[in-house]
Amino acid sequence: MAPQQMENQTFVDEFIFLGFTNHPSLYVLFFLVFLVIYTVTLAGNALILALIRTDLTLHSPMYYFLSNLSFLDICYISATVPVMLANFFRAKKTISYAGCIVQLFSLITCAGTECVLLAVMAYDRYVAICSPLHYSSVMSKGACTKMAAFSWVCGLTNSLVHTLLTSSLTICKSNELSHFFCDVPLLLKLSCSDTSVNEAVLHLASALIGLSPCLFILVSYIRIIYAILRINSSEGRMKAFSTCASHLMVVVIFYGTSNFNYDRPSSGYSLDVDTLVSSLYCIVTPMLNPIIYSLRNKEVKAGLMRMGKKYFSSSART
């Protein structure tokens, strides 16, 4: 439904997504591809969660934070893909206004929480490598719980502020979004309200929730690399680096795709390029995280082998 006029104000009760609309003949292919990605993401992250919960050898701070990351990735991709998959079978690719606000809240919560959580995971690796004798006391169970809770509180608070400010806008210019999901910058472009406060908060949040954790991770890894280089044996250096290689890869992929998604010029890119970049950021990244930790981490691979043997042995007995 188009924007409705009422007392010289324009109200929108639904938005139309333009992402993927340039290729209607490929809808079936898009549906199958994203359905496979979504299934792999759910299965991979659910497997990581189950493995960490049941395998006692993985009951350590690093894997506790990884379980939070896996849960985040499930929530992150579930905020966009189910709506997108359903829209492939609709003539108009729509989402209700309320659905858009809920999606916005979910995406910002997950993105903000993941930024802070990745910084917490970097701190965990820093303590493990640079202060191994104090690791058990610094990264106690209570401290890990507080750090994880802090990540979620930061993400939820940031999201609540953005959502309240965005929902107070009057959308009047159009109800078409040049993406397949709702995002703050897109809604600001459609508003005829004063968006100066929204933009200021957006820049502040980018610095506090996005840039600050990134800089913290950078400083942590500079000190980690320095500590690794001081290890005498090459075997010791490789072993120390392997404990943080998976996390470092996840950080590079997450910040690389997010920066490319939000920091590129606002003009000069086609709808297809925008859609592709956003797909990498919102959909492909959550799928890669469990794959990276499964392939790069010996303890996770060993845990998966034990889980598989236990499953097949119990199946054989029954």
PyMOL commands that set and color helices and strands:
alter all, ss='L'
color gray80, all
select helices_A, chain A and resi 24-54+56-58+61-78+81-87+97-130+132-138+141-167+184-189+196-229+234-262+271-296+298-317
alter helices_A, ss='H'
color red, helices_A
select strands_A, chain A and resi 4-6+9-11+14-17+94-96+176-177
alter strands_A, ss='S'
color yellow, strands_A
deselect
rebuild
show_as cartoon
